[in-house]
Amino acid sequence: MPYEFILVQREEPIAVVQINRPKQLNALNSNVMQELTRALEELDADAAVRCLIVTGDARAFGAGADIKDMATATPVEMLEKNWIAYWDRIKKISKPVIAAVSGYAFGGGCELAMACDLIVASESAQFAQPEINLGVIPGAGGTQRLTRAIGKSKAMDMVLTGRALSAREAEARGLVARVFPTESYLDEAKNLAREIASKAPVAVRLAKESVNKAFESSLTDGLDYERKMFYFLFGTEDGREGLQAFVEKRKPEWKGK
């Protein structure tokens, strides 16, 4: 089925999903999020693709939710539509998802970036949760994932004032992993995706799950999960191949098993 609001570019073993509403600064609505989620879930099920990138364009990753869609909505309508659930579905993608952010990542756009596994940004990127200026609060993870990413005090500052973080500020606070020049940020994101895709697929998946456990469980439970996954990987073909290749001083050949 063709897409109306996104572009999908396959460069196996990676794929790029681009939000394509440039006139609206890639503002997010239910149609955009439905297409984006469907594309990511289909790519997640494709064995030929090992790492995914979500991006917008140089001016805007996502300038927030499309306010026209929500301006007259009632609480019951918001509950019944439940389009915010798309952010949670993206968070559940099993393969690594990189947000390549340039320009505005405001409101739902910032929340979308945080639903990905890691964020790389151009020097022109800005991150904000400005919902307070509309008389509401973030609803797709902005109060929760942002606080876990940058700490309570800084998150409180952003949520209560709507203040934006620059790319360098976001990097310093740990929200962003790497910052690149605006003219090359997407190429650099692809290079990072290819590097991740070159690793053992099962180990990558379990590494992602284990890191996420650090935010979703106690230290004791997280350590227990990590240890079990560590032991489990010794029983995989890739685990044995990686160790044997190291001993034999050769490049491993991953099978994803």
C-alpha positions in Angstrom: 0.0 0.0 0.0 1.5 3.4 -1.0 2.2 6.0 1.6 0.9 9.6 1.5 2.7 11.3 4.3 6.0 9.4 4.6 8.8 8.2 2.3 10.6 4.8 2.8 14.1 4.3 1.5 15.6 0.8 1.8 19.4 0.6 1.8 19.8 -2.9 3.1 20.8 -3.7 5.8 19.3 -0.3 6.9 16.1 1.6 6.0 15.1 5.3 6.4 11.6 6.4 7.0 11.1 10.1 6.4 8.1 12.2 7.5 7.1 14.1 4.4 4.9 17.1 5.2 7.4 19.9 4.6 4.7 22.6 4.2 3.5 21.8 7.7 7.0 21.5 9.1 6.3 17.8 9.4 3.6 18.3 12.0 2.2 15.0 13.2 -1.4 13.8 13.0 -3.1 10.5 13.2 -2.6 9.7 9.5 1.2 10.4 9.7 1.6 8.4 12.8 -0.4 5.5 11.4 1.7 5.4 8.3 5.0 5.8 10.2 4.1 3.0 12.7 3.0 0.7 9.9 6.2 1.2 7.9 8.4 0.6 11.0 6.5 -2.5 12.0 6.8 -3.9 8.5 10.5 -3.2 8.4 10.9 -4.7 11.8 9.5 -8.0 10.4 11.9 -7.9 7.4 15.0 -10.0 8.1 17.0 -8.1 5.4 16.8 -4.9 7.4 18.7 -4.7 10.7 18.6 -1.0 11.7 16.0 1.8 11.1 16.2 5.5 10.9 13.3 8.0 11.4 13.9 11.5 10.1 12.2 14.6 8.7 14.0 17.2 6.7 16.6 19.9 7.5 14.0 22.4 8.7 12.0 20.1 10.9 12.0 16.6 12.3 8.5 17.2 13.6 7.2 20.5 14.7 4.7 19.0 17.0 1.1 17.7 16.7 -1.2 19.1 14.1 -3.2 21.4 16.4 -6.1 21.6 13.9 -6.8 18.0 14.6 -7.1 18.5 18.3 -8.5 22.1 18.7 -12.1 21.0 19.0 -11.6 17.4 20.4 -13.4 16.3 23.5 -11.8 14.1 26.2 -14.0 11.2 25.0 -12.9 11.7 21.4 -9.2 11.8 22.4 -9.7 8.6 24.4 -11.5 6.8 21.6 -9.1 7.8 18.9 -6.1 7.0 21.2 -3.7 8.0 18.5 -1.0 8.6 21.1 -0.7 4.8 21.3 1.4 5.0 18.1 4.3 6.4 20.1 4.2 3.4 22.4 4.1 1.0 19.4 7.2 2.6 17.9 9.0 2.1 21.3 8.2 -1.6 21.0 10.0 -2.1 17.7 12.5 -4.9 18.3 15.3 -3.5 16.0 17.3 -0.4 16.8 15.6 2.8 15.7 17.7 6.0 15.3 16.0 9.4 15.3 18.0 11.7 12.9 16.8 15.1 14.0 17.3 18.5 12.3 15.5 21.7 12.9 12.4 21.5 15.1 11.6 18.5 17.3 8.8 20.1 19.3 6.0 18.5 21.2 5.0 15.3 19.6 8.1 15.5 17.4 10.3 15.5 20.5 8.3 12.7 22.0 8.7 10.7 18.7 12.5 11.2 18.8 12.5 10.0 22.4 10.4 6.9 21.5 13.4 5.9 19.3 16.4 4.1 20.8 18.9 6.9 20.3 19.0 10.4 18.8 21.5 12.0 16.5 21.1 15.6 15.7 22.2 18.3 13.3 23.7 21.4 14.8 20.4 23.3 14.0 18.2 20.9 15.9 16.0 22.1 18.7 14.1 20.1 21.2 11.1 21.4 23.2 7.8 20.4 24.9 5.8 23.6 24.5 2.4 22.2 25.3 2.2 24.4 28.4 1.8 27.4 26.1 -1.5 25.8 24.7 -2.9 25.2 28.2 -2.2 21.4 28.1 0.7 19.1 28.9 2.7 16.6 26.9 0.7 13.4 26.3 3.0 11.0 24.4 5.8 10.6 26.8 7.1 14.1 27.2 6.8 14.3 31.0 8.1 10.7 31.5 10.8 9.9 28.9 12.2 13.4 29.0 12.6 13.2 32.8 14.3 9.8 32.5 16.6 11.2 29.8 17.8 14.5 31.3 16.7 14.5 34.9 13.9 16.0 36.9 15.1 19.6 37.2 15.9 20.2 33.6 12.8 18.4 32.4 10.7 20.4 34.8 12.2 23.6 33.4 11.4 22.5 29.8 7.9 21.3 30.5 6.8 24.3 32.7 8.2 27.0 30.4 8.2 25.4 26.9 11.9 26.3 26.6 13.8 24.7 23.8 17.2 22.9 24.1 19.8 23.4 21.4 21.4 20.4 19.9 24.6 20.9 22.0 22.6 21.4 25.2 20.6 18.2 24.4 23.9 16.4 23.8 25.4 17.7 27.1 22.3 16.6 29.0 22.3 13.1 27.5 19.2 13.4 25.4 21.2 13.3 22.1 24.0 10.8 21.5 25.9 12.7 18.7 25.7 16.0 16.9 26.8 16.5 13.3 26.9 19.4 10.8 23.5 20.0 9.3 24.7 19.2 5.8 25.8 15.7 6.8 23.7 14.6 9.7 21.6 12.1 7.8 24.6 10.6 6.1 26.2 10.2 9.6 23.1 8.7 10.9 23.2 6.1 8.1 26.8 5.4 8.9 25.9 4.7 12.5 23.0 2.5 11.4 25.3 0.5 9.1 27.7 0.1 12.0 25.0 -1.2 14.3 23.6 -3.4 11.4 27.1 -5.0 11.1 26.9 -6.5 14.6 25.3 -9.9 15.5 21.5 -9.4 15.1 20.4 -11.4 18.2 23.0 -9.7 20.4 21.9 -6.3 19.2 18.2 -7.0 20.0 19.0 -8.3 23.4 21.4 -5.4 24.1 18.6 -3.0 23.2 16.2 -4.8 25.5 18.7 -4.9 28.4 19.5 -1.2 28.2 15.8 -0.4 28.2 15.4 -2.6 31.3 17.5 -0.1 33.1 14.7 2.5 32.8 11.8 0.1 33.3 12.8 -2.0 36.4 14.8 -2.0 39.6 18.6 -2.4 39.4 18.3 -5.9 40.8 15.8 -7.0 38.2 17.8 -5.3 35.4 21.0 -7.0 36.4 19.2 -10.3 36.6 17.8 -9.8 33.1 21.2 -8.8 31.7 22.9 -11.8 33.2 20.3 -14.2 31.7 20.7 -12.6 28.3 24.5 -12.8 28.6 24.3 -16.5 29.3 21.7 -17.1 26.6 23.9 -15.6 23.9 26.5 -18.3 24.5 24.0 -20.8 23.2 23.5 -19.0 19.9 25.3 -19.7 16.6 26.4 -16.0 16.4 27.7 -16.1 20.0 29.9 -19.1 19.2 30.9 -17.6 15.9 31.9 -14.3 17.4 34.1 -15.9 20.1 35.7 -18.4 17.6 36.4 -15.6 15.1 38.1 -13.6 17.8 40.3 -16.6 18.7 41.1 -17.2 15.0 41.7 -13.5 14.3 39.2 -13.3 11.5 36.0 -11.4 10.8 32.9 -13.1 12.1 30.1 -14.1 9.8 26.7 -13.5 11.5 23.7 -15.6 10.7 21.2 -14.0 13.0 20.8 -17.3 14.9 
